[in-house]
Amino acid sequence: MDIESYLETKRKLYGFDFIALYDDKTGEVQLAGKGFEDVNREELTENDVFGQELREGHCASCMEEERMVYAVKTGSASEEKTLWAAASSEEITSIMMSKTFQEKSSTYVVDKTEQVLLSSGEEESMAFWNLVVGQKEDKEILENAERMKENISNHKGGVFRILLPGYKRYYLAYEPLERRGWTAVTIVSADLFSGFLILT
């Protein structure tokens, strides 16, 4: 199997828009899929966090124009090749949606400032997230939200229970991702656990 066929097989397997093996010295590209030419590789490589991750041998990633872009060095140091890939935010969102619990939860990826980068939910779920992080009046929610913000900023995880308007209880769990500064957040209706208790 030639390299292009191999890349195409992997591209379909992981649902990427493209996978490209890029020679950093010659600029030669072996490509499967479309969209690689639109990636500003020079700008991303010079980016403080993205570039550092790449230089340290990690898989660097970022959100760029409604898609997740990945890059990782491959082969020997003398070859200086980089493997690039990207998936649309719709593709990643569909994966996140498949992991939700009976449609009673929402999942987000947020950065250090609690800015939502990806969301499994619709506008209603986004309004719920904004209500939690923007709470100013309820003392208990405010304390939990402030603790969460501090932990997210310090790349720490946690979980807490909250009572929101309408007397609905939810659990909010957050866990740091390998990507520096990003955190996965899941908000689950407490009703889900009540359902489990009835069944057991």
N, CA, C and O atoms as a DFTB+ gen file, in Angstrom:
800 C
 N C O
     1  1       0.847      -1.197       0.000
     2  2       0.000       0.000       0.000
     3  2       0.883       1.248       0.000
     4  3       1.788       1.368       0.825
     5  1       0.617       2.195      -0.940
     6  2       1.421       3.413      -0.981
     7  2       0.981       4.360       0.135
     8  3      -0.050       4.150       0.775
     9  1       1.779       5.406       0.355
    10  2       1.559       6.290       1.491
    11  2       0.226       7.033       1.382
    12  3      -0.454       7.230       2.389
    13  1      -0.161       7.455       0.145
    14  2      -1.417       8.176      -0.014
    15  2      -2.614       7.287       0.344
    16  3      -3.559       7.743       0.986
    17  1      -2.569       6.029      -0.070
    18  2      -3.656       5.088       0.243
    19  2      -3.720       4.834       1.746
    20  3      -4.799       4.737       2.330
    21  1      -2.549       4.729       2.354
    22  2      -2.494       4.520       3.807
    23  2      -3.100       5.708       4.545
    24  3      -3.874       5.530       5.485
    25  1      -2.744       6.927       4.118
    26  2      -3.277       8.129       4.755
    27  2      -4.791       8.223       4.568
    28  3      -5.510       8.632       5.480
    29  1      -5.272       7.841       3.377
    30  2      -6.706       7.893       3.118
    31  2      -7.458       6.903       4.003
    32  3      -8.549       7.200       4.490
    33  1      -6.874       5.736       4.206
    34  2      -7.494       4.741       5.093
    35  2      -7.622       5.289       6.507
    36  3      -8.665       5.150       7.146
    37  1      -6.542       5.920       6.994
    38  2      -6.567       6.492       8.341
    39  2      -7.504       7.691       8.424
    40  3      -8.174       7.899       9.436
    41  1      -7.543       8.475       7.354
    42  2      -8.426       9.660       7.344
    43  2      -9.885       9.225       7.515
    44  3     -10.619       9.811       8.310
    45  1     -10.297       8.208       6.776
    46  2     -11.677       7.727       6.868
    47  2     -11.950       7.098       8.229
    48  3     -13.029       7.271       8.796
    49  1     -10.975       6.372       8.745
    50  2     -11.137       5.704      10.028
    51  2     -11.415       6.697      11.151
    52  3     -12.280       6.462      11.995
    53  1     -10.671       7.819      11.158
    54  2     -10.792       8.791      12.245
    55  2     -11.713       9.965      11.909
    56  3     -11.910      10.849      12.743
    57  1     -12.273       9.985      10.709
    58  2     -13.214      11.040      10.353
    59  2     -12.579      12.398      10.134
    60  3     -13.235      13.420      10.332
    61  1     -11.303      12.436       9.725
    62  2     -10.617      13.709       9.485
    63  2     -10.999      14.298       8.131
    64  3     -11.329      13.566       7.198
    65  1     -10.954      15.623       8.030
    66  2     -11.107      16.274       6.734
    67  2      -9.904      15.946       5.844
    68  3     -10.040      15.699       4.646
    69  1      -8.734      15.953       6.466
    70  2      -7.518      15.583       5.727
    71  2      -6.462      15.046       6.668
    72  3      -6.495      15.312       7.869
    73  1      -5.531      14.296       6.125
    74  2      -4.279      13.933       6.792
    75  2      -3.174      14.195       5.781
    76  3      -3.269      13.760       4.634
    77  1      -2.138      14.895       6.192
    78  2      -1.052      15.240       5.272
    79  2       0.302      14.990       5.931
    80  3       0.516      15.362       7.085
    81  1       1.197      14.369       5.206
    82  2       2.576      14.213       5.650
    83  2       3.392      15.263       4.921
    84  3       3.560      15.209       3.703
    85  1       3.900      16.226       5.691
    86  2       4.542      17.408       5.120
    87  2       6.030      17.385       5.406
    88  3       6.447      17.240       6.555
    89  1       6.833      17.529       4.357
    90  2       8.284      17.600       4.505
    91  2       8.669      19.044       4.791
    92  3       8.544      19.908       3.923
    93  1       9.141      19.306       6.012
    94  2       9.444      20.680       6.417
    95  2      10.605      21.281       5.640
    96  3      10.715      22.504       5.551
    97  1      11.477      20.445       5.074
    98  2      12.633      20.948       4.318
    99  2      12.268      21.279       2.881
   100  3      12.576      22.366       2.392
   101  1      11.612      20.344       2.205
   102  2      11.354      20.491       0.768
   103  2       9.962      21.028       0.458
   104  3       9.723      21.520      -0.644
   105  1       9.032      20.939       1.427
   106  2       7.669      21.357       1.174
   107  2       6.839      20.304       0.459
   108  3       5.689      20.561       0.102
   109  1       7.405      19.122       0.243
   110  2       6.678      18.046      -0.430
   111  2       5.546      17.542       0.477
   112  3       5.719      17.407       1.688
   113  1       4.391      17.270      -0.130
   114  2       3.220      16.854       0.641
   115  2       2.646      15.556       0.084
   116  3       2.452      15.405      -1.122
   117  1       2.379      14.624       0.997
   118  2       1.582      13.444       0.657
   119  2       0.268      13.603       1.395
   120  3       0.247      13.685       2.623
   121  1      -0.836      13.648       0.650
   122  2      -2.093      14.151       1.194
   123  2      -3.256      13.209       0.930
   124  3      -3.344      12.585      -0.128
   125  1      -4.147      13.119       1.911
   126  2      -5.431      12.444       1.751
   127  2      -6.512      13.386       2.251
   128  3      -6.451      13.832       3.397
   129  1      -7.502      13.701       1.419
   130  2      -8.559      14.620       1.807
   131  2      -8.288      16.042       1.342
   132  3      -7.329      16.296       0.612
   133  1      -9.142      16.970       1.772
   134  2      -9.059      18.359       1.315
   135  2      -8.990      19.338       2.483
   136  3      -9.508      19.078       3.569
   137  1      -8.342      20.461       2.232
   138  2      -8.301      21.538       3.209
   139  2      -6.930      21.834       3.766
   140  3      -6.753      22.836       4.459
   141  1      -5.941      20.979       3.478
   142  2      -4.603      21.185       4.025
   143  2      -3.997      22.501       3.555
   144  3      -3.293      23.173       4.308
   145  1      -4.274      22.867       2.300
   146  2      -3.672      24.083       1.748
   147  2      -4.178      25.339       2.458
   148  3      -3.556      26.396       2.354
   149  1      -5.297      25.236       3.179
   150  2      -5.852      26.404       3.876
   151  2      -5.255      26.605       5.265
   152  3      -5.511      27.627       5.903
   153  1      -4.468      25.652       5.739
   154  2      -3.881      25.751       7.080
   155  2      -2.648      26.639       7.038
   156  3      -1.750      26.427       6.223
   157  1      -2.603      27.629       7.911
   158  2      -1.445      28.511       7.990
   159  2      -0.401      27.850       8.889
   160  3      -0.328      28.133      10.084
   161  1       0.397      26.973       8.303
   162  2       1.347      26.172       9.083
   163  2       2.409      27.045       9.750
   164  3       2.783      26.807      10.899
   165  1       2.889      28.045       9.032
   166  2       3.941      28.904       9.583
   167  2       3.448      29.658      10.813
   168  3       4.149      29.747      11.820
   169  1       2.241      30.196      10.719
   170  2       1.687      30.957      11.847
   171  2       1.439      30.054      13.046
   172  3       1.724      30.437      14.180
   173  1       0.910      28.856      12.805
   174  2       0.646      27.929      13.899
   175  2       1.941      27.464      14.552
   176  3       2.019      27.367      15.777
   177  1       2.950      27.178      13.750
   178  2       4.226      26.708      14.282
   179  2       4.895      27.773      15.146
   180  3       5.604      27.454      16.100
   181  1       4.665      29.038      14.806
   182  2       5.248      30.134      15.582
   183  2       4.413      30.499      16.806
   184  3       4.868      31.253      17.666
   185  1       3.185      29.963      16.887
   186  2       2.324      30.214      18.041
   187  2       2.982      29.663      19.304
   188  3       3.511      28.552      19.291
   189  1       2.952      30.438      20.403
   190  2       3.682      30.076      21.628
   191  2       3.349      28.666      22.117
   192  3       4.244      27.838      22.288
   193  1       2.066      28.397      22.338
   194  2       1.678      27.098      22.903
   195  2       1.764      25.996      21.861
   196  3       2.364      24.949      22.104
   197  1       1.165      26.230      20.705
   198  2       1.144      25.226      19.642
   199  2       2.571      24.867      19.219
   200  3       2.920      23.691      19.115
   201  1       3.388      25.894      18.977
   202  2       4.760      25.669      18.541
   203  2       5.598      24.948      19.576
   204  3       6.419      24.099      19.230
   205  1       5.396      25.280      20.856
   206  2       6.148      24.625      21.932
   207  2       5.784      23.143      22.011
   208  3       6.660      22.290      22.152
   209  1       4.487      22.845      21.919
   210  2       4.056      21.446      21.957
   211  2       4.678      20.659      20.807
   212  3       5.107      19.518      20.982
   213  1       4.722      21.275      19.643
   214  2       5.283      20.613      18.468
   215  2       6.776      20.368      18.647
   216  3       7.280      19.292      18.325
   217  1       7.485      21.380      19.165
   218  2       8.932      21.242      19.369
   219  2       9.258      20.198      20.426
   220  3      10.294      19.537      20.354
   221  1       8.373      20.050      21.410
   222  2       8.612      19.086      22.480
   223  2       8.190      17.672      22.100
   224  3       8.325      16.741      22.896
   225  1       7.680      17.516      20.884
   226  2       7.320      16.186      20.409
   227  2       5.917      15.752      20.745
   228  3       5.555      14.596      20.524
   229  1       5.102      16.676      21.286
   230  2       3.717      16.340      21.596
   231  2       2.841      16.537      20.357
   232  3       3.264      17.142      19.373
   233  1       1.631      16.023      20.423
   234  2       0.657      16.292      19.377
   235  2       0.034      17.649      19.664
   236  3      -0.743      17.790      20.608
   237  1       0.369      18.643      18.857
   238  2      -0.165      19.988      19.046
   239  2      -1.555      20.063      18.420
   240  3      -1.830      19.403      17.418
   241  1      -2.433      20.877      19.019
   242  2      -3.786      21.004      18.479
   243  2      -4.342      22.378      18.803
   244  3      -3.943      23.009      19.782
   245  1      -5.264      22.832      17.974
   246  2      -5.919      24.111      18.215
   247  2      -7.189      24.188      17.388
   248  3      -7.385      23.420      16.446
   249  1      -8.052      25.133      17.758
   250  2      -9.233      25.409      16.952
   251  2      -8.867      26.466      15.928
   252  3      -8.321      27.510      16.284
   253  1      -9.158      26.210      14.664
   254  2      -8.875      27.170      13.602
   255  2     -10.009      27.153      12.590
   256  3     -10.207      26.167      11.880
   257  1     -10.753      28.258      12.532
   258  2     -11.831      28.415      11.558
   259  2     -12.783      27.217      11.549
   260  3     -12.929      26.524      10.542
   261  1     -13.416      26.995      12.681
   262  2     -14.450      25.971      12.814
   263  2     -13.951      24.539      12.632
   264  3     -14.716      23.659      12.237
   265  1     -12.679      24.307      12.916
   266  2     -12.174      22.932      12.857
   267  2     -11.015      22.777      13.837
   268  3     -10.374      23.748      14.241
   269  1     -10.774      21.534      14.198
   270  2      -9.665      21.208      15.081
   271  2      -8.488      20.783      14.204
   272  3      -8.607      19.866      13.391
   273  1      -7.359      21.456      14.377
   274  2      -6.152      21.149      13.597
   275  2      -5.128      20.494      14.501
   276  3      -4.884      20.963      15.613
   277  1      -4.523      19.407      14.027
   278  2      -3.515      18.665      14.784
   279  2      -2.204      18.646      14.000
   280  3      -2.207      18.709      12.770
   281  1      -1.093      18.558      14.716
   282  2       0.208      18.383      14.069
   283  2       1.145      17.653      15.025
   284  3       1.136      17.909      16.229
   285  1       1.952      16.746      14.486
   286  2       2.934      16.033      15.306
   287  2       4.142      15.704      14.436
   288  3       3.992      15.304      13.282
   289  1       5.337      15.873      14.992
   290  2       6.561      15.519      14.280
   291  2       6.619      14.000      14.112
   292  3       6.185      13.248      14.984
   293  1       7.161      13.569      12.982
   294  2       7.225      12.141      12.735
   295  2       8.559      11.798      12.077
   296  3       9.198      12.652      11.462
   297  1       8.971      10.535      12.215
   298  2      10.228      10.103      11.620
   299  2      11.425      10.596      12.406
   300  3      11.293      11.058      13.539
   301  1      12.591      10.493      11.795
   302  2      13.830      10.901      12.465
   303  2      14.003      12.409      12.393
   304  3      13.346      13.091      11.605
   305  1      14.898      12.914      13.229
   306  2      15.150      14.354      13.264
   307  2      15.700      14.859      11.935
   308  3      15.450      15.999      11.546
   309  1      16.448      14.007      11.243
   310  2      17.050      14.421       9.972
   311  2      16.008      14.569       8.864
   312  3      16.213      15.318       7.909
   313  1      14.872      13.840       8.998
   314  2      13.838      13.918       7.971
   315  2      13.009      15.194       8.084
   316  3      12.592      15.764       7.077
   317  1      12.775      15.636       9.322
   318  2      12.012      16.850       9.584
   319  2      10.668      16.850       8.854
   320  3      10.372      17.744       8.060
   321  1       9.875      15.839       9.140
   322  2       8.533      15.776       8.579
   323  2       7.502      15.976       9.682
   324  3       7.736      15.641      10.843
   325  1       6.355      16.530       9.292
   326  2       5.267      16.756      10.240
   327  2       3.993      16.148       9.677
   328  3       3.670      16.324       8.503
   329  1       3.277      15.433      10.527
   330  2       1.985      14.883      10.151
   331  2       0.903      15.863      10.594
   332  3       0.786      16.175      11.779
   333  1       0.116      16.346       9.638
   334  2      -0.955      17.298       9.920
   335  2      -2.302      16.623       9.690
   336  3      -2.423      15.758       8.822
   337  1      -3.307      17.009      10.457
   338  2      -4.664      16.505      10.261
   339  2      -5.654      17.534      10.776
   340  3      -5.309      18.391      11.590
   341  1      -6.884      17.443      10.297
   342  2      -7.927      18.352      10.783
   343  2      -9.276      17.677      10.684
   344  3      -9.524      16.874       9.784
   345  1     -10.144      18.015      11.622
   346  2     -11.532      17.546      11.602
   347  2     -12.435      18.742      11.859
   348  3     -12.120      19.599      12.685
   349  1     -13.549      18.799      11.157
   350  2     -14.492      19.902      11.345
   351  2     -15.102      19.836      12.731
   352  3     -15.212      18.761      13.320
   353  1     -15.499      20.990      13.249
   354  2     -16.107      21.018      14.572
   355  2     -17.413      20.215      14.576
   356  3     -17.806      19.677      15.611
   357  1     -18.089      20.132      13.418
   358  2     -19.319      19.337      13.340
   359  2     -19.023      17.867      13.586
   360  3     -19.787      17.180      14.264
   361  1     -17.917      17.385      13.038
   362  2     -17.539      15.984      13.224
   363  2     -17.247      15.706      14.700
   364  3     -17.692      14.696      15.244
   365  1     -16.506      16.599      15.338
   366  2     -16.157      16.401      16.744
   367  2     -17.403      16.528      17.611
   368  3     -17.571      15.779      18.573
   369  1     -18.284      17.483      17.270
   370  2     -19.518      17.647      18.030
   371  2     -20.385      16.397      17.950
   372  3     -21.012      16.013      18.938
   373  1     -20.425      15.758      16.782
   374  2     -21.228      14.542      16.641
   375  2     -20.677      13.429      17.527
   376  3     -21.440      12.621      18.057
   377  1     -19.353      13.384      17.690
   378  2     -18.742      12.400      18.588
   379  2     -19.125      12.714      20.030
   380  3     -19.462      11.814      20.799
   381  1     -19.070      14.003      20.394
   382  2     -19.445      14.410      21.739
   383  2     -20.904      14.085      22.020
   384  3     -21.245      13.646      23.119
   385  1     -21.759      14.297      21.037
   386  2     -23.187      14.019      21.206
   387  2     -23.426      12.541      21.461
   388  3     -24.314      12.173      22.230
   389  1     -22.625      11.686      20.809
   390  2     -22.811      10.241      20.979
   391  2     -22.442       9.783      22.384
   392  3     -22.801       8.678      22.791
   393  1     -21.722      10.632      23.135
   394  2     -21.293      10.276      24.487
   395  2     -22.219      10.840      25.569
   396  3     -21.997      10.593      26.754
   397  1     -23.245      11.587      25.180
   398  2     -24.125      12.161      26.186
   399  2     -25.025      11.083      26.783
   400  3     -25.250      10.041      26.168
   401  1     -25.535      11.342      27.981
   402  2     -26.339      10.371      28.711
   403  2     -27.828      10.606      28.445
   404  3     -28.410      11.554      28.972
   405  1     -28.435       9.757      27.643
   406  2     -29.873       9.812      27.388
   407  2     -30.346      11.234      27.065
   408  3     -31.462      11.617      27.416
   409  1     -29.504      11.997      26.407
   410  2     -29.812      13.375      26.039
   411  2     -30.126      14.245      27.258
   412  3     -30.794      15.272      27.139
   413  1     -29.640      13.828      28.429
   414  2     -29.851      14.609      29.653
   415  2     -28.556      15.274      30.110
   416  3     -28.442      15.683      31.265
   417  1     -27.598      15.382      29.223
   418  2     -26.340      16.039      29.589
   419  2     -25.825      16.845      28.418
   420  3     -26.234      16.651      27.274
   421  1     -24.932      17.741      28.723
   422  2     -24.238      18.528      27.707
   423  2     -22.747      18.463      27.999
   424  3     -22.329      18.432      29.156
   425  1     -21.959      18.442      26.946
   426  2     -20.505      18.390      27.097
   427  2     -19.882      19.563      26.363
   428  3     -20.303      19.927      25.265
   429  1     -18.871      20.148      26.990
   430  2     -18.187      21.300      26.414
   431  2     -16.682      21.093      26.480
   432  3     -16.182      20.333      27.309
   433  1     -15.973      21.778      25.600
   434  2     -14.538      21.958      25.749
   435  2     -14.327      23.454      25.904
   436  3     -14.714      24.235      25.035
   437  1     -13.707      23.856      27.022
   438  2     -13.506      25.282      27.303
   439  2     -12.021      25.566      27.472
   440  3     -11.231      24.675      27.784
   441  1     -11.657      26.834      27.259
   442  2     -10.265      27.220      27.480
   443  2     -10.108      27.802      28.879
   444  3     -11.034      27.735      29.687
   445  1      -8.954      28.367      29.166
   446  2      -8.661      28.865      30.519
   447  2      -9.597      29.980      30.960
   448  3      -9.774      30.199      32.158
   449  1     -10.200      30.690      30.005
   450  2     -11.078      31.812      30.336
   451  2     -12.550      31.390      30.372
   452  3     -13.439      32.241      30.413
   453  1     -12.808      30.080      30.357
   454  2     -14.154      29.488      30.311
   455  2     -14.863      29.751      28.994
   456  3     -16.072      29.544      28.892
   457  1     -14.127      30.207      27.980
   458  2     -14.707      30.382      26.645
   459  2     -14.971      29.010      26.042
   460  3     -14.072      28.170      25.998
   461  1     -16.206      28.772      25.572
   462  2     -16.566      27.471      25.008
   463  2     -15.994      27.353      23.590
   464  3     -16.305      28.165      22.719
   465  1     -15.156      26.333      23.372
   466  2     -14.584      26.078      22.056
   467  2     -15.445      25.111      21.255
   468  3     -15.613      25.267      20.045
   469  1     -15.989      24.114      21.942
   470  2     -16.859      23.123      21.326
   471  2     -17.989      22.793      22.281
   472  3     -17.817      22.821      23.499
   473  1     -19.139      22.484      21.721
   474  2     -20.291      22.149      22.567
   475  2     -21.122      21.069      21.908
   476  3     -21.313      21.080      20.692
   477  1     -21.622      20.126      22.714
   478  2     -22.490      19.086      22.190
   479  2     -23.937      19.543      22.132
   480  3     -24.777      18.881      21.523
   481  1     -24.233      20.674      22.764
   482  2     -25.612      21.098      22.904
   483  2     -26.028      22.206      21.968
   484  3     -25.232      22.714      21.179
   485  1     -27.298      22.572      22.071
   486  2     -27.860      23.641      21.273
   487  2     -27.833      24.938      22.077
   488  3     -27.170      25.020      23.112
   489  1     -28.555      25.950      21.597
   490  2     -28.547      27.261      22.247
   491  2     -29.033      27.180      23.693
   492  3     -28.526      27.890      24.562
   493  1     -30.011      26.320      23.950
   494  2     -30.549      26.197      25.310
   495  2     -29.470      25.729      26.275
   496  3     -29.367      26.220      27.400
   497  1     -28.661      24.766      25.818
   498  2     -27.582      24.256      26.655
   499  2     -26.500      25.307      26.859
   500  3     -25.910      25.385      27.936
   501  1     -26.231      26.123      25.831
   502  2     -25.254      27.199      25.972
   503  2     -25.751      28.235      26.972
   504  3     -24.969      28.777      27.752
   505  1     -27.045      28.506      26.947
   506  2     -27.614      29.453      27.903
   507  2     -27.445      28.924      29.325
   508  3     -27.213      29.693      30.258
   509  1     -27.563      27.614      29.479
   510  2     -27.380      26.995      30.789
   511  2     -25.939      27.189      31.262
   512  3     -25.714      27.560      32.414
   513  1     -24.968      26.944      30.393
   514  2     -23.560      27.135      30.740
   515  2     -23.300      28.578      31.139
   516  3     -22.626      28.837      32.136
   517  1     -23.833      29.523      30.361
   518  2     -23.636      30.937      30.661
   519  2     -24.254      31.316      32.007
   520  3     -23.741      32.180      32.718
   521  1     -25.362      30.657      32.346
   522  2     -26.008      30.915      33.632
   523  2     -25.107      30.478      34.787
   524  3     -25.011      31.165      35.804
   525  1     -24.456      29.341      34.623
   526  2     -23.577      28.832      35.683
   527  2     -22.375      29.743      35.872
   528  3     -22.097      30.182      36.988
   529  1     -21.648      30.035      34.776
   530  2     -20.406      30.813      34.911
   531  2     -20.674      32.289      35.170
   532  3     -19.801      33.005      35.661
   533  1     -21.882      32.745      34.841
   534  2     -22.184      34.162      35.030
   535  2     -23.021      34.447      36.255
   536  3     -23.481      35.574      36.441
   537  1     -23.230      33.434      37.105
   538  2     -24.081      33.580      38.291
   539  2     -23.530      34.653      39.241
   540  3     -22.352      34.638      39.597
   541  1     -24.389      35.567      39.636
   542  2     -23.952      36.663      40.518
   543  2     -24.740      36.721      41.833
   544  3     -24.300      37.358      42.790
   545  1     -25.906      36.057      41.881
   546  2     -26.791      36.256      43.023
   547  2     -26.836      35.078      43.985
   548  3     -26.809      35.277      45.200
   549  1     -26.906      33.855      43.467
   550  2     -26.994      32.690      44.341
   551  2     -25.616      32.406      44.931
   552  3     -24.674      32.096      44.202
   553  1     -25.503      32.512      46.254
   554  2     -24.197      32.412      46.909
   555  2     -23.527      31.059      46.680
   556  3     -22.330      30.997      46.399
   557  1     -24.307      29.962      46.799
   558  2     -23.730      28.624      46.650
   559  2     -23.228      28.393      45.231
   560  3     -22.117      27.899      45.036
   561  1     -24.050      28.753      44.233
   562  2     -23.633      28.582      42.840
   563  2     -22.429      29.467      42.544
   564  3     -21.492      29.056      41.858
   565  1     -22.470      30.685      43.071
   566  2     -21.372      31.625      42.841
   567  2     -20.064      31.057      43.378
   568  3     -19.036      31.118      42.705
   569  1     -20.101      30.499      44.601
   570  2     -18.885      29.928      45.197
   571  2     -18.367      28.750      44.378
   572  3     -17.166      28.636      44.133
   573  1     -19.289      27.868      43.954
   574  2     -18.883      26.722      43.141
   575  2     -18.323      27.157      41.790
   576  3     -17.324      26.618      41.315
   577  1     -18.988      28.149      41.177
   578  2     -18.545      28.632      39.870
   579  2     -17.171      29.288      39.977
   580  3     -16.321      29.092      39.109
   581  1     -16.950      30.064      41.035
   582  2     -15.655      30.723      41.223
   583  2     -14.546      29.691      41.462
   584  3     -13.438      29.830      40.944
   585  1     -14.856      28.654      42.251
   586  2     -13.882      27.589      42.487
   587  2     -13.563      26.859      41.174
   588  3     -12.409      26.533      40.893
   589  1     -14.614      26.612      40.378
   590  2     -14.413      25.951      39.095
   591  2     -13.542      26.801      38.171
   592  3     -12.628      26.283      37.529
   593  1     -13.817      28.083      38.103
   594  2     -13.028      28.977      37.252
   595  2     -11.555      28.953      37.653
   596  3     -10.668      28.903      36.801
   597  1     -11.309      28.989      38.960
   598  2      -9.933      28.955      39.457
   599  2      -9.261      27.631      39.099
   600  3      -8.110      27.609      38.664
   601  1      -9.994      26.522      39.287
   602  2      -9.437      25.209      38.968
   603  2      -9.156      25.066      37.477
   604  3      -8.117      24.533      37.088
   605  1     -10.082      25.540      36.637
   606  2      -9.881      25.471      35.189
   607  2      -8.645      26.261      34.797
   608  3      -7.855      25.830      33.957
   609  1      -8.488      27.423      35.416
   610  2      -7.316      28.255      35.136
   611  2      -6.024      27.542      35.528
   612  3      -4.992      27.717      34.879
   613  1      -6.083      26.737      36.593
   614  2      -4.906      26.002      37.072
   615  2      -4.844      24.571      36.554
   616  3      -4.025      23.773      37.008
   617  1      -5.712      24.256      35.606
   618  2      -5.734      22.937      34.963
   619  2      -5.999      21.819      35.960
   620  3      -5.307      20.801      35.980
   621  1      -7.026      22.035      36.795
   622  2      -7.453      21.029      37.767
   623  2      -8.907      20.657      37.494
   624  3      -9.650      21.421      36.878
   625  1      -9.303      19.470      37.960
   626  2     -10.658      18.995      37.765
   627  2     -11.498      19.116      39.016
   628  3     -11.000      19.512      40.070
   629  1     -12.784      18.773      38.905
   630  2     -13.666      18.814      40.054
   631  2     -15.093      18.461      39.666
   632  3     -15.391      18.237      38.493
   633  1     -15.970      18.414      40.660
   634  2     -17.382      18.132      40.423
   635  2     -18.203      18.791      41.531
   636  3     -17.766      18.832      42.681
   637  1     -19.380      19.304      41.199
   638  2     -20.263      19.844      42.227
   639  2     -21.719      19.740      41.772
   640  3     -22.003      19.609      40.581
   641  1     -22.629      19.801      42.733
   642  2     -24.061      19.734      42.463
   643  2     -24.644      21.127      42.589
   644  3     -24.272      21.882      43.488
   645  1     -25.551      21.470      41.698
   646  2     -26.133      22.812      41.721
   647  2     -27.651      22.727      41.555
   648  3     -28.178      21.821      40.910
   649  1     -28.328      23.696      42.154
   650  2     -29.774      23.842      42.023
   651  2     -30.021      25.135      41.259
   652  3     -29.668      26.221      41.718
   653  1     -30.630      25.002      40.088
   654  2     -30.838      26.163      39.229
   655  2     -32.307      26.574      39.220
   656  3     -33.160      25.828      39.701
   657  1     -32.613      27.756      38.675
   658  2     -34.009      28.210      38.620
   659  2     -34.926      27.119      38.083
   660  3     -34.567      26.390      37.159
   661  1     -36.118      27.016      38.676
   662  2     -37.020      25.929      38.326
   663  2     -36.816      24.737      39.242
   664  3     -37.456      23.698      39.083
   665  1     -35.903      24.900      40.214
   666  2     -35.606      23.859      41.210
   667  2     -35.155      22.554      40.561
   668  3     -35.521      21.466      41.005
   669  1     -34.366      22.678      39.518
   670  2     -33.806      21.497      38.872
   671  2     -32.360      21.322      39.331
   672  3     -31.572      22.268      39.333
   673  1     -32.039      20.108      39.712
   674  2     -30.682      19.816      40.182
   675  2     -29.836      19.230      39.051
   676  3     -30.304      18.434      38.238
   677  1     -28.579      19.655      39.033
   678  2     -27.631      19.170      38.041
   679  2     -26.304      18.860      38.731
   680  3     -26.010      19.372      39.811
   681  1     -25.524      18.024      38.088
   682  2     -24.132      17.813      38.473
   683  2     -23.258      18.380      37.368
   684  3     -23.518      18.172      36.182
   685  1     -22.220      19.098      37.771
   686  2     -21.272      19.648      36.807
   687  2     -19.890      19.074      37.124
   688  3     -19.365      19.272      38.219
   689  1     -19.308      18.364      36.162
   690  2     -17.972      17.781      36.334
   691  2     -17.045      18.367      35.274
   692  3     -17.448      18.578      34.130
   693  1     -15.815      18.623      35.662
   694  2     -14.850      19.166      34.708
   695  2     -13.492      18.505      34.917
   696  3     -13.084      18.240      36.048
   697  1     -12.809      18.246      33.827
   698  2     -11.544      17.516      33.877
   699  2     -10.588      18.086      32.832
   700  3     -10.979      18.268      31.679
   701  1      -9.334      18.373      33.218
   702  2      -8.370      18.918      32.258
   703  2      -8.074      17.927      31.131
   704  3      -8.052      16.714      31.339
   705  1      -7.851      18.466      29.948
   706  2      -7.435      17.663      28.806
   707  2      -5.926      17.765      28.636
   708  3      -5.280      18.627      29.233
   709  1      -5.373      16.882      27.819
   710  2      -3.926      16.920      27.586
   711  2      -3.520      18.231      26.942
   712  3      -2.436      18.752      27.201
   713  1      -4.387      18.753      26.111
   714  2      -4.118      20.047      25.495
   715  2      -4.046      21.107      26.585
   716  3      -5.014      21.293      27.321
   717  1      -2.933      21.798      26.704
   718  2      -2.747      22.762      27.782
   719  2      -3.807      23.857      27.757
   720  3      -4.046      24.496      26.732
   721  1      -4.434      24.055      28.917
   722  2      -5.391      25.138      29.025
   723  2      -6.798      24.761      28.624
   724  3      -7.702      25.587      28.750
   725  1      -7.028      23.535      28.142
   726  2      -8.375      23.131      27.759
   727  2      -8.950      22.179      28.797
   728  3      -8.227      21.380      29.393
   729  1     -10.259      22.273      29.007
   730  2     -10.947      21.443      29.992
   731  2     -12.244      20.903      29.401
   732  3     -12.976      21.625      28.724
   733  1     -12.521      19.632      29.661
   734  2     -13.792      19.034      29.270
   735  2     -14.775      19.219      30.422
   736  3     -14.461      18.899      31.569
   737  1     -15.948      19.728      30.119
   738  2     -16.979      19.984      31.123
   739  2     -18.236      19.212      30.743
   740  3     -18.677      19.266      29.595
   741  1     -18.810      18.501      31.694
   742  2     -20.065      17.787      31.458
   743  2     -21.091      18.208      32.501
   744  3     -20.811      18.198      33.699
   745  1     -22.274      18.577      32.040
   746  2     -23.368      18.964      32.917
   747  2     -24.466      17.911      32.771
   748  3     -24.991      17.699      31.678
   749  1     -24.804      17.259      33.873
   750  2     -25.748      16.138      33.846
   751  2     -26.931      16.424      34.757
   752  3     -26.754      16.862      35.894
   753  1     -28.134      16.179      34.261
   754  2     -29.329      16.327      35.085
   755  2     -29.329      15.275      36.182
   756  3     -29.058      14.101      35.930
   757  1     -29.635      15.702      37.397
   758  2     -29.685      14.755      38.520
   759  2     -30.784      13.712      38.312
   760  3     -30.730      12.633      38.901
   761  1     -31.776      14.024      37.481
   762  2     -32.846      13.075      37.177
   763  2     -32.289      11.777      36.603
   764  3     -32.851      10.702      36.812
   765  1     -31.191      11.887      35.885
   766  2     -30.592      10.697      35.283
   767  2     -30.224       9.675      36.352
   768  3     -30.471       8.480      36.193
   769  1     -29.632      10.157      37.444
   770  2     -29.222       9.256      38.518
   771  2     -30.423       8.714      39.281
   772  3     -30.405       7.581      39.762
   773  1     -31.474       9.541      39.388
   774  2     -32.716       9.070      40.010
   775  2     -33.275       7.899      39.209
   776  3     -33.786       6.931      39.772
   777  1     -33.169       8.003      37.878
   778  2     -33.644       6.914      37.022
   779  2     -32.869       5.652      37.251
   780  3     -33.439       4.561      37.267
   781  1     -31.549       5.787      37.431
   782  2     -30.709       4.608      37.710
   783  2     -31.130       3.958      39.011
   784  3     -31.186       2.731      39.096
   785  1     -31.434       4.775      40.053
   786  2     -31.796       4.239      41.362
   787  2     -33.100       3.468      41.299
   788  3     -33.264       2.461      41.988
   789  1     -34.042       3.943      40.462
   790  2     -35.323       3.254      40.325
   791  2     -35.139       1.889      39.686
   792  3     -35.822       0.926      40.036
   793  1     -34.189       1.818      38.727
   794  2     -33.963       0.574      38.002
   795  2     -33.230      -0.457      38.815
   796  3     -33.351      -1.651      38.542
   797  1     -32.454      -0.027      39.833
   798  2     -31.625      -0.962      40.589
   799  2     -32.317      -1.465      41.839
   800  3     -31.744      -2.262      42.582
